Amino acid sequence: MDLTGKVAIVTGGGSGMGEACAHLFVRAGASVVVADRDAVKAEAVANAISAGGGKAVGSTTDVSAENQIEAMVALAIDRFGGLDCAVNAAGIACAPSSVQDASIENWHLNLSVNLLGVALAMKHQIPAMVKRGGGSIINISSTGGLDGVPMMAPYVAAKHGVLGATKCAALENARHNIRVNAICPGLIDTAMFRNTLTEGTDWSQFITCPMGRLGEPSEIADVALWLASRRSSFVTGQAICVDGGLLVGAVHDPN
């Protein structure tokens, strides 16, 4: 799958699934803006790509701040000449709590980063892609965006919202040759996932999918690359599960 000559933005590109996407897109030939609210991580990934001969630049970006989103897109245009594809992978996971116990701060944080961050990114990415004659946007949702997860209502609500926004954007922009899709990862071995667990956790209880393991960030990046490439040229408005079969039925009983 070839992205030679294409320009990409990856939010949340400083770690996890976003970092994997940034590296893979560069190997496929793209120039990449690595956006992350952690400036050190964004620059580290961009520098590693540049050291390997790729084209990348870091962008300190809080996706809940529209002015920083605008600056991120402007950087892609100024440095690389335009924008052809984007992976909106920035996200957070708050401490688990029931619906009745979830704080208003928890709700605001999840909605501002996990949902509004995607909406604001698309708001400014789409006009740049229209100028290029088309493009592809890949929003990272979650299997939680297709189902319910106990003790995670703010996160799940935001991820459901990502899918709704994805489908609306796909319908509105098909005429511009802009495809908009979502990936719904299951349990992926990232720092964000591990940080939601306490020390000494029995990991086997989380391996509930039929494939019996956590997914790797690279496995999400592989699907994102396909969605960004011409190989998926007739695919838009879709939510693609990459979950090892989690949603179709757990087969592992930790007891």
Long-range contacts (C-beta under 8 A, 24 or more apart in sequence): 1-28, 1-225, 1-226, 1-228, 1-229, 1-231, 2-28, 2-29, 2-229, 2-230, 3-28, 3-29, 3-30, 3-84, 3-85, 3-225, 3-228, 3-229, 4-28, 4-29, 4-30, 5-29, 6-30, 6-31, 6-84, 6-85, 6-228, 7-31, 7-32, 7-33, 7-76, 7-80, 7-81, 7-82, 7-83, 7-84, 7-85, 8-32, 8-33, 8-83, 8-84, 8-85, 8-86, 8-87, 8-228, 9-33, 9-35, 9-72, 9-73, 9-76, 9-83, 9-85, 9-86, 9-87, 9-121, 9-125, 10-34, 10-35, 10-86, 10-87, 10-89, 11-35, 11-36, 11-61, 11-63, 11-72, 11-86, 11-87, 11-88, 11-89, 11-90, 11-117, 11-121, 12-36, 12-63, 12-88, 12-89, 12-90, 12-91, 12-140, 13-42, 13-45, 13-87, 13-89, 14-38, 14-40, 14-41, 14-42, 14-44, 14-45, 15-41, 15-190, 15-191, 15-192, 16-89, 16-188, 16-190, 16-191, 16-192, 16-217, 17-89, 17-140, 17-185, 17-188, 17-190, 17-217, 17-220, 17-221, 18-87, 18-89, 18-90, 18-140, 19-45, 19-217, 20-216, 20-217, 20-218, 20-220, 20-221, 21-87, 21-89, 21-220, 21-221, 21-224, 21-225, 22-49, 22-56, 23-48, 23-49, 23-221, 24-218, 24-221, 24-222, 24-224, 24-225, 25-85, 25-87, 25-221, 25-224, 25-225, 25-228, 26-52, 26-54, 26-55, 26-56, 27-54, 28-225, 28-229, 30-55, 30-84, 30-85, 30-228, 31-55, 31-56, 31-79, 31-80, 32-56, 32-57, 33-57, 33-58, 33-59, 33-72, 33-75, 33-76, 33-79, 33-80, 34-58, 34-59, 35-59, 35-60, 35-61, 35-63, 35-72, 35-90, 36-60, 36-61, 36-90, 37-61, 37-62, 37-63, 37-90, 55-80, 61-90, 63-88, 63-90, 63-113, 63-116, 63-117, 63-118, 63-120, 63-121, 64-112, 64-113, 64-116, 64-117, 64-120, 66-120, 66-123, 66-124, 69-120, 69-121, 69-123, 69-124, 70-124, 72-121, 72-124, 73-124, 73-125, 73-128, 76-128, 77-128, 82-128, 82-131, 82-132, 83-125, 83-128, 83-129, 83-132, 83-135, 84-129, 84-132, 84-134, 84-135, 84-136, 85-135, 85-136, 85-137, 85-138, 85-228, 86-121, 86-125, 86-135, 86-136, 86-137, 86-138, 87-138, 87-140, 87-224, 87-228, 88-117, 88-118, 88-121, 88-122, 88-137, 88-138, 88-139, 88-140, 89-140, 90-117, 91-117, 91-140, 91-192, 92-192, 93-155, 93-192, 93-193, 93-195, 93-196, 94-154, 94-155, 95-196, 96-151, 96-152, 96-196, 97-151, 97-153, 98-150, 98-151, 98-153, 99-153, 102-153, 102-154, 106-154, 107-154, 109-154, 110-154, 110-155, 110-157, 110-158, 111-154, 111-157, 111-158, 111-161, 113-158, 114-155, 114-158, 114-159, 114-161, 114-162, 115-158, 115-159, 115-161, 115-162, 115-165, 118-162, 118-165, 118-166, 119-165, 122-165, 122-169, 122-180, 126-169, 126-173, 126-176, 126-178, 129-176, 129-178, 130-173, 130-176, 130-178, 133-177, 134-176, 134-177, 134-178, 134-179, 135-177, 135-178, 135-179, 136-178, 136-179, 136-180, 136-181, 136-227, 136-228, 136-229, 136-232, 137-166, 137-169, 137-178, 137-179, 137-180, 137-181, 138-181, 138-182, 138-183, 138-224, 138-227, 138-228, 139-165, 139-166, 139-180, 139-181, 139-182, 139-183, 140-182, 140-183, 140-185, 140-220, 141-166, 141-182, 141-183, 141-184, 141-239, 142-184, 142-185, 143-184, 143-185, 143-186, 143-241, 143-243, 143-246, 143-247, 145-182, 145-184, 145-239, 146-184, 146-239, 146-241, 146-247, 147-247, 159-184, 163-239, 166-237, 166-239, 167-237, 170-236, 170-237, 171-237, 174-236, 179-227, 179-232, 179-233, 179-235, 179-236, 180-236, 180-237, 181-227, 181-232, 181-235, 181-236, 181-237, 181-238, 181-239, 181-240, 182-238, 182-239, 182-240, 183-220, 183-223, 183-224, 183-227, 183-239, 183-240, 183-242, 184-239, 184-240, 184-241, 184-242, 184-243, 185-215, 185-220, 185-242, 185-243, 186-215, 186-241, 186-242, 186-243, 186-244, 186-246, 186-247, 187-214, 187-215, 187-243, 187-244, 187-246, 188-214, 188-215, 188-216, 188-217, 188-219, 188-220, 189-214, 189-215, 189-216, 189-217, 190-217, 202-254, 204-252, 204-254, 205-254, 207-252, 208-246, 208-250, 208-251, 208-252, 208-254, 209-243, 209-244, 209-245, 209-246, 209-250, 209-251, 209-252, 210-244, 210-245, 210-246, 210-248, 210-249, 210-250, 210-251, 210-252, 211-244, 211-245, 212-244, 212-252, 213-244, 215-242, 215-243, 215-244
